[in-house]
Each structure stands twice: as structure tokens, then as C-alpha cells.
């Protein structure tokens, strides 16, 4: 396993209890983007890549999506499986999602891409493109910026929405919407998302 994956996995395993306390539910600003995705995604199976404790997966499932999750951290997986027993969660990472070609209608990478080094983004987006069927919808959310913050031995790469949109276009996606908003609550930096269609 690559060093960054080992560190991210161990870091989140150590943070599970604190994470659940800090992020128990989908926030109102998150809900805006997630609702737009839920309304626009075509019928079919959806995957959250980097599903964490399942809070976003569960929120989308409650809105009628046929969704499952893939997560790197066994500790996070245990919480997700306990709190969302009707949803299937498997262990894996963004570079190899374990789904067949063109098998998904939608894919959400909500604050998971931030743990992937920039030079690996094209490969991750190629994997997203592989598993999504033509017309499938992708939503990715992230912290905005051009620095890497290291918190509890986990790297958080802040990202440029225009760069992400450009890389998605190179990978065969057509960006359809994006937004950057100012921080709210305990957030320390601007937040952004990009939605794109395969």
C-alpha cells in the first residue's frame, strides 16, 4: 500500500470517535450540492468513493438513491455499517473502485480526493470514468486552495476547482456545474465542488 494510503488509513482509524462528534450529519451548505446531484443523477446504481462514516451515503440513500460506499479506513467502515445497515460498504480506495466498466449511474467523491496527491488525480479520474456509464454523473467536493495541510498525520490537499474541472475534461467528462463558497462554522478555508457528466 502506498505511504499516503497507509497514513490516511491509520489517521482516520485513530480519529473515528472524534470525527463522528465533529461531523454527525450533512451540513446545510453540503446539502445544497448533494441535493443538486440527487436530482440530476440518472436512474441506476450510485457509489460514494471515500464514504467515511456513511453520513453522506446515508443522506443520499434516504433521498431514494441506490447507493453503496467504498472506504479505506476499517474504523470508518465499522461506523458506516453500524449506522447504515441497509447500505453496502466495502473496503477500497479511489484508485481501484472494484466495480465493472460503465456499471454506475453516479459517483460521489465528497472530501476524499483531498487525500490523493495531485500527480495521481488523472489516474483517479480515469477510474471514475471507467466505472461510470455514458451520461453518468460525478460530484466531487473539496477544500479550496493551493496548499497541503497536515493534521494528525493526514495530508489534506486543498484544490483549485478550475484545475479539477480541466482534469475532468481531459479524462472524458464534461463539467456541468461548480461552486466555491466562503467558510462557515468551524471551517477554516473556502469550500468547493465540481459536478461533471461522463
N, C-alpha and C positions, 0 to 999 in steps of 0.2 A: 504494500500500500504506500502511495506517495506520502512524503513527510507532511504536506499540508493537510491531507486527509486524516492521517493519524492524529495530528494535533487538534484538528477541528472535532473529530470524533471524541477524543478524550476530554476536550474542553467542554463540549456540550453534555457529555455524560456526568461531568462534575457539577454542571450548572442546572441540572434538571429542576430541582426543587425551587431554586431562585427564579428560574425562567417562568415556571408556572405562576408564581406570585406576581412577577412583573408584567407578564403578557397572558392574562387569563382568557381574554376574549378578543375578537376582531374589533379594532377601534373604528370610530365613525369615519375618519379620513380613509382608512383602509377599505371600509365597506363601499365607498363610492366607486373605487376601481374594480373591486371584486364583483359588485353588482352589475357593472357595465359588462364585465366578462361573462357573468352568468346569463345575462340577457342575450348576448351576441353569439355565444358558442353554439355550434350546430349540435343536433342530437347525436348522442353516442358516448363512448367512454372518455373520461377525463382523468388526468393524472396530476397530482401535486408532487413536483420533484423537489425534495427537500422539505418534507411535510412536518418536521419537528414534532410538537406535541399534538398535532392534528387539529389545532384551533381553526385554521383556515379551511382545511379539508372538511371538517365538521360543519362549518358555516355554509360552505357551498353545497354539501350533501343535504342540509336542511332546506335548501332552496331548489331541490329537485335534481341536482346533477348526479350522474352515475360516476362517482369519483373514487379513486383509490390513492394511496400515497407511497412514496419511496423516501426512505430516510437513512442517513448514515449512522446516527447515534443510537445504539441499543437502548440507552436510558430514555431518550425521547420516544422511541418506538413503544416502549413499555407503557408510557403515559398515554400515547395516542390510542393504543389498542384497548386500554382500560376505559378511557373516556368516550371512545367512539367504536363500540364493539360491532356495529353494523358495517364498518368500513374496513377494507383490506389494506393493511400496511405491510410493506416488505422492506428488507434492508438492502441498501444500494446507494449509488451516488450519481451525480448528474452526468457523468461521462459515459455511463452504461446503464440504461434505464430498465433493461430486462423486458421490453415489450417488442412485439413484432413490428415490422415495417408498416407504415401507414395504418396503424391499428387504433389510433386515438383521434377523437374529435377536438380535444382541447388539452392544453398543458399549462400549468401554473408553476412558476418558479419564483416564489414570493420570499424575498430576502434570503435566498440560498446561493444565488450567483455571486453574492458579495464575498463568499469564501473561496472562490476559484481564482487563481492567478490570471491576470489579463491575457497572457500568451496562450492560455488554454481555452479562452472563450470561443474561438472559431470551432474547435472540436466539439465543445458542448452544444453550440448552436446547430452543428451538423447532426448531432444525436437527436436534438429536439425535432429537426426537420425530418429525420428518418422515421421517427415514431408517429408523427402527425400525418394524417391523410390530407390530400389536397382539399383546401378550404378550411382546414383545421385552424384553431385559434390558440395563440400563445400570449400569456400575460406574465411579465417579469417585473418585480418591484425591488427597489434597492435604495440605499443611502446615496446621495448625490455629492460628488466632489472628485478630487484627483489625488487623494492621499490614502494611505493604509493605516488604520487604527488597530493597535494590538491590545486586546482586552482579555485577560485571563488566559493567555497563551493561544488565543484565537485571532487570526487576521481577519479584519473587516475591510475589504477593498471598496472604497467609495467610487462610484461610477458616473460617467458622463452619458446622459440619455442620448445625445446625438451620436456618440460613438457606438452605443449599443444598437441604436436603430440602423446605423450604417453596417455594422457587422451582421445584423439580422438580414439585411437586404442582400449582402454578399452570400449568405447561407441559403438564399432562396425564399425568404419571407418578404412580405410587403407590409411595412409598418402602417397601421391604420389609426393609431392614437397614441399620444404620450402626454405626460403632465409632470410638472415639478411644483412642489408646494413647500411652504415655509414650515419649519419645525413647530410642533405643538407638544404640550405637556412636558414629558421628560426627554423628548428628542433633542439632540444636540446639533443636528445638521439638517439640511434640506432633504426631502424625500422625493423619489420619482418612480414612475412606472412607464413601461412601453408595452403596447399591445400590437401584435403583428399576426398576419394571416399567411399560412403556407400556400 
